Amino acid sequence: MGMLLRPGPAAAAASPIPVASSSSANHAVAVGVGARSLRYRGVSVGALRSPSPQVLATRWRPRRDTVVRSDVVAGGAAAAAGDSTQALSDLQVASRFRGVCFYLVTAVAAIFLFVAMVAVHPLVLLFDRYRRRAQHYIAKIWATLTISMFYKLEVEGMENLPPNSSPAVYVANHQSFLDIYTLLTLGRCFKFISKTSIFMFPIIGWAMYLLGVIPLRRMDSRSQLDCLKRCVDLVGKGASVFFFPEGTRSRDGKLGVFKRGAFSVATKTGAPVIPITLIGTGKLMPSGMEGILNSGSVKVIIHRPIQGNNAETLCSEARNVIADTLLLHGYGVH
């Protein structure tokens, strides 16, 4: 609008509106001088009158409505996100509280049952030095008392367990700190292999010593060889041993690669290998999150014994059995 229009002589004479100066043009635009349009050299320029208040209201109303609707949608999404976050926070608090209660229960139960272990230990050493059935029976009571208050346990395939009088090599997948508690409820006198640092824990570590748990220093090849030799010796004397062939707890719930140590013990002693699949312990207490305990259930599946003279073949067979079962229940395998 502020441009100076300089029409030719003919156009100037024919033009109904003076366009000699920008001020005149501006004045015409401001007051909407009766013309519907301006024509300059055959070009039509639409009416330059300012929109009426009614037109402005009509033009702006949809935008205002859109803004209001957007605010409502955004507010609803924020509220839903807030509710979801609150629900998640409540679940985390509940899991932490359940974890605290779990450790309180297991610690109190361990104190009384440890006293019972100490009382019978001299007799165990005299009459049952290798199997230690009395100690394992007390450990079964301790584990059963602890987990019965916090999660449901289902065991399938109990008929595949050999009697306590028959030595065997047990192997299972390893998902959680709860695996030991769960396996102790089976009532079999097998010797676990555990890190030496765990033996330093009051009550629990001392009870492990009374049970005859085998200590192992990780990343120490000599300790590993000594551990395998001790396992061979125990099986030869009628006791059973228990291995987690993955070597450590799975971080993502997937089955890891099996090491051959357990299967070497089986081939050297002729003992059967008993594969066991643990399902659900990793969801209840994930590896690295031992301070919480989620709600849920655990299933233990005991598979048929397998035997052989080749450690590599036994390792492959046992892993395949456990892997197939985990895949069937929705778990992954590396």
VMD Tcl script that draws the C-alpha trace (Angstrom):
set ca {
  {0.00 0.00 0.00}
  {2.74 2.52 0.53}
  {3.87 2.35 -3.17}
  {3.63 5.39 -5.42}
  {1.71 4.46 -8.60}
  {2.60 6.49 -11.66}
  {0.12 5.76 -14.43}
  {0.62 7.03 -17.93}
  {-1.20 10.09 -19.17}
  {-4.12 8.20 -20.68}
  {-4.59 6.06 -17.63}
  {-4.39 9.08 -15.35}
  {-7.18 10.80 -17.17}
  {-9.38 7.73 -17.10}
  {-8.66 6.81 -13.49}
  {-11.59 7.60 -11.19}
  {-9.30 7.76 -8.15}
  {-6.34 10.13 -7.89}
  {-3.12 8.20 -7.51}
  {-0.67 11.06 -7.70}
  {0.69 10.36 -4.19}
  {0.96 7.51 -1.73}
  {-0.97 9.52 0.85}
  {-4.00 9.67 -1.41}
  {-3.83 5.94 -2.03}
  {-3.52 5.26 1.67}
  {-6.46 7.49 2.38}
  {-8.55 5.63 -0.19}
  {-7.65 2.30 1.36}
  {-8.36 3.52 4.88}
  {-11.83 4.87 4.22}
  {-12.82 2.43 1.50}
  {-13.80 5.04 -1.10}
  {-16.88 3.75 -2.95}
  {-14.91 1.76 -5.57}
  {-15.13 -2.05 -5.49}
  {-11.77 -2.39 -7.10}
  {-8.84 -0.47 -8.42}
  {-7.69 -0.95 -11.94}
  {-4.25 -0.01 -13.10}
  {-3.28 -0.77 -16.68}
  {-5.89 -3.49 -16.95}
  {-4.97 -5.18 -13.64}
  {-7.79 -5.51 -11.09}
  {-6.89 -5.06 -7.45}
  {-9.45 -6.36 -4.92}
  {-11.21 -4.03 -2.59}
  {-8.81 -2.82 0.02}
  {-11.33 -2.12 2.69}
  {-10.47 -3.30 6.23}
  {-12.43 -6.44 7.25}
  {-15.42 -5.81 9.45}
  {-15.41 -7.00 13.11}
  {-17.88 -9.76 12.18}
  {-15.52 -11.07 9.48}
  {-12.57 -11.03 11.88}
  {-14.61 -12.93 14.47}
  {-15.58 -15.54 11.85}
  {-11.99 -15.93 10.73}
  {-10.56 -16.35 14.23}
  {-13.24 -18.56 15.79}
  {-12.03 -21.89 14.28}
  {-8.49 -21.21 15.43}
  {-9.69 -20.49 18.93}
  {-11.72 -23.70 18.95}
  {-8.73 -25.63 17.63}
  {-6.52 -24.28 20.37}
  {-9.09 -25.24 23.00}
  {-9.43 -28.75 21.61}
  {-5.64 -29.14 21.46}
  {-5.37 -28.08 25.07}
  {-7.98 -30.64 26.06}
  {-6.23 -33.46 24.15}
  {-2.83 -32.48 25.53}
  {-4.26 -32.32 29.02}
  {-5.81 -35.77 28.65}
  {-2.54 -37.26 27.39}
  {-0.63 -35.67 30.26}
  {-3.14 -37.04 32.75}
  {-2.87 -40.53 31.26}
  {0.93 -40.36 31.37}
  {0.74 -39.17 34.97}
  {-1.55 -42.06 35.92}
  {0.80 -44.55 34.22}
  {3.83 -43.11 36.00}
  {2.02 -43.20 39.32}
  {0.98 -46.82 38.79}
  {4.56 -47.76 37.91}
  {5.85 -45.96 40.98}
  {3.35 -47.80 43.18}
  {4.47 -51.15 41.74}
  {8.11 -50.33 42.40}
  {7.38 -49.36 45.98}
  {5.39 -52.57 46.50}
  {8.22 -54.68 45.02}
  {10.79 -53.03 47.25}
  {8.63 -53.52 50.31}
  {8.10 -57.17 49.39}
  {11.86 -57.57 48.98}
  {12.54 -56.16 52.43}
  {9.95 -58.51 53.94}
  {11.50 -61.44 52.07}
  {14.94 -60.86 53.57}
  {13.52 -60.30 57.04}
  {11.64 -63.60 56.91}
  {14.58 -65.57 55.53}
  {16.98 -64.05 58.08}
  {14.74 -64.81 61.08}
  {14.07 -68.35 59.85}
  {17.78 -68.89 59.20}
  {18.72 -68.02 62.77}
  {16.56 -70.73 64.30}
  {17.31 -73.35 61.67}
  {21.04 -72.62 61.78}
  {20.97 -73.47 65.48}
  {19.38 -76.81 64.54}
  {22.11 -77.39 61.94}
  {24.84 -76.75 64.48}
  {23.18 -79.12 66.96}
  {23.08 -82.07 64.57}
  {26.38 -81.38 62.82}
  {28.55 -83.69 64.99}
  {26.22 -86.61 64.22}
  {26.21 -85.70 60.54}
  {30.00 -85.80 60.41}
  {30.04 -89.21 62.14}
  {27.33 -90.97 60.12}
  {26.64 -89.02 56.92}
  {29.67 -86.91 56.11}
  {29.16 -86.73 52.34}
  {25.42 -86.59 51.73}
  {24.49 -84.68 54.93}
  {20.80 -85.52 54.63}
  {19.85 -83.97 58.00}
  {21.39 -80.63 57.03}
  {19.64 -80.65 53.68}
  {16.33 -81.45 55.31}
  {16.71 -78.38 57.55}
  {17.67 -76.31 54.50}
  {14.53 -77.51 52.73}
  {12.39 -76.33 55.66}
  {14.14 -72.96 55.61}
  {13.64 -72.46 51.86}
  {10.03 -73.65 51.93}
  {9.12 -71.36 54.82}
  {10.68 -68.39 53.06}
  {9.25 -68.69 49.58}
  {5.78 -69.96 50.57}
  {4.95 -66.46 51.83}
  {5.99 -64.67 48.65}
  {5.42 -66.75 45.54}
  {3.68 -69.87 44.32}
  {5.88 -72.80 43.33}
  {4.90 -75.51 40.86}
  {7.10 -78.56 40.29}
  {6.71 -80.83 37.28}
  {8.54 -84.14 36.74}
  {9.29 -85.18 40.34}
  {9.27 -88.78 39.11}
  {12.48 -88.03 37.17}
  {14.44 -87.31 40.36}
  {16.70 -90.17 41.46}
  {16.60 -91.15 45.14}
  {19.01 -89.48 47.55}
  {20.98 -92.69 47.75}
  {21.86 -92.46 44.03}
  {24.50 -89.85 43.12}
  {23.80 -87.63 40.13}
  {24.94 -84.44 38.42}
  {22.16 -81.83 38.37}
  {22.26 -78.91 35.93}
  {19.87 -75.96 35.49}
  {19.57 -72.56 33.90}
  {20.42 -69.66 36.20}
  {18.21 -66.56 36.28}
  {18.00 -65.25 39.82}
  {19.13 -65.28 43.42}
  {15.88 -67.16 44.08}
  {17.10 -70.21 42.14}
  {18.88 -71.66 45.19}
  {15.82 -71.25 47.42}
  {13.64 -72.88 44.77}
  {15.95 -75.86 44.23}
  {16.41 -76.54 47.94}
  {12.68 -77.28 48.20}
  {13.22 -80.40 46.05}
  {14.74 -82.16 49.06}
  {17.75 -83.65 47.29}
  {21.20 -83.69 48.87}
  {23.21 -82.04 46.13}
  {26.24 -79.84 46.72}
  {26.12 -76.44 45.13}
  {29.16 -74.59 43.88}
  {29.37 -71.02 45.19}
  {31.73 -68.06 45.20}
  {34.04 -67.99 48.21}
  {32.81 -64.48 49.12}
  {29.31 -65.81 49.89}
  {30.73 -67.93 52.73}
  {31.57 -64.71 54.58}
  {27.89 -63.79 55.03}
  {26.74 -64.32 58.63}
  {24.33 -67.23 59.18}
  {23.76 -67.90 55.46}
  {27.44 -68.43 54.67}
  {27.94 -70.52 57.79}
  {24.93 -72.67 56.90}
  {26.41 -73.22 53.44}
  {29.59 -74.49 55.07}
  {27.57 -76.96 57.18}
  {25.75 -78.13 54.05}
  {29.03 -78.91 52.35}
  {28.69 -76.32 49.58}
  {31.80 -76.26 47.38}
  {33.71 -72.93 47.30}
  {35.03 -71.53 44.04}
  {37.24 -68.55 43.26}
  {36.19 -67.24 39.90}
  {38.84 -66.42 37.31}
  {41.22 -68.73 39.15}
  {42.05 -71.75 37.01}
  {43.59 -73.70 39.90}
  {40.46 -73.17 42.03}
  {38.33 -74.39 39.13}
  {40.39 -77.57 38.78}
  {40.24 -78.20 42.53}
  {36.48 -77.69 42.44}
  {36.01 -80.26 39.67}
  {38.25 -82.76 41.47}
  {36.22 -82.34 44.64}
  {32.99 -82.88 42.70}
  {34.33 -86.08 41.19}
  {35.36 -87.25 44.67}
  {31.94 -86.46 46.18}
  {30.03 -88.26 43.41}
  {32.36 -91.23 43.79}
  {31.44 -91.35 47.50}
  {27.70 -91.29 46.88}
  {26.86 -87.57 47.00}
  {25.28 -85.49 44.25}
  {26.50 -82.19 42.87}
  {24.65 -79.27 41.31}
  {25.94 -77.00 38.54}
  {24.70 -73.88 36.79}
  {26.57 -74.51 33.50}
  {26.10 -70.90 32.34}
  {28.49 -69.93 35.13}
  {26.49 -66.88 36.23}
  {22.97 -65.49 36.29}
  {21.47 -64.42 32.99}
  {21.12 -60.63 32.73}
  {18.42 -60.69 30.06}
  {16.60 -63.93 30.88}
  {18.01 -65.72 27.85}
  {19.83 -69.03 28.17}
  {23.58 -68.62 27.84}
  {26.34 -70.91 26.64}
  {27.01 -74.00 28.79}
  {30.44 -74.78 30.15}
  {31.51 -78.43 30.11}
  {32.71 -78.85 33.70}
  {29.55 -80.53 35.01}
  {29.46 -82.94 32.09}
  {33.11 -83.86 32.53}
  {32.27 -84.87 36.11}
  {29.37 -86.99 34.82}
  {31.48 -88.81 32.23}
  {34.32 -89.47 34.69}
  {32.01 -90.90 37.36}
  {29.30 -92.49 35.18}
  {26.62 -90.53 37.05}
  {23.46 -89.48 35.20}
  {22.85 -85.83 34.31}
  {19.50 -84.43 35.51}
  {18.54 -81.29 33.52}
  {16.21 -78.85 35.31}
  {14.47 -75.83 33.82}
  {13.66 -72.89 36.10}
  {10.91 -70.58 34.85}
  {9.90 -67.28 36.43}
  {12.59 -66.62 39.04}
  {14.22 -63.98 36.84}
  {10.97 -62.02 36.62}
  {10.43 -62.10 40.37}
  {13.95 -61.00 41.27}
  {15.98 -60.01 38.19}
  {19.73 -60.38 38.21}
  {21.32 -57.21 39.56}
  {18.08 -56.16 41.28}
  {18.22 -58.32 44.40}
  {16.64 -55.58 46.49}
  {13.19 -56.09 44.96}
  {10.74 -58.98 44.77}
  {7.94 -58.80 42.22}
  {4.75 -60.79 42.54}
  {4.30 -63.92 40.44}
  {4.92 -67.64 40.37}
  {7.77 -70.03 39.61}
  {7.76 -73.31 37.77}
  {10.38 -76.06 38.01}
  {10.50 -78.70 35.30}
  {12.64 -81.77 36.00}
  {13.64 -83.61 32.84}
  {14.54 -87.23 32.33}
  {18.12 -88.28 33.18}
  {20.63 -88.45 30.35}
  {23.86 -90.43 30.30}
  {26.85 -90.80 28.02}
  {30.60 -91.06 27.72}
  {31.20 -87.80 25.85}
  {31.11 -84.55 27.79}
  {30.49 -82.44 24.67}
  {27.50 -84.56 23.65}
  {26.04 -84.51 27.16}
  {26.46 -80.72 27.31}
  {24.66 -80.27 24.00}
  {21.80 -82.62 24.94}
  {21.21 -81.04 28.32}
  {21.27 -77.51 26.92}
  {18.89 -78.41 24.09}
  {16.37 -79.87 26.54}
  {16.42 -76.74 28.72}
  {16.47 -74.39 25.72}
  {13.47 -76.05 24.09}
  {11.50 -75.77 27.33}
  {12.37 -72.10 27.78}
  {11.39 -71.32 24.18}
  {8.10 -73.12 24.73}
  {7.38 -70.78 27.66}
  {8.30 -67.61 25.80}
  {11.92 -67.19 26.88}
  {14.86 -66.53 24.57}
  {18.08 -68.41 23.96}
  {21.48 -67.03 22.99}
}
mol new
graphics top color blue
foreach p $ca { graphics top sphere $p radius 0.5 }
foreach p [lrange $ca 0 end-1] q [lrange $ca 1 end] { graphics top cylinder $p $q radius 0.2 }
display resetview
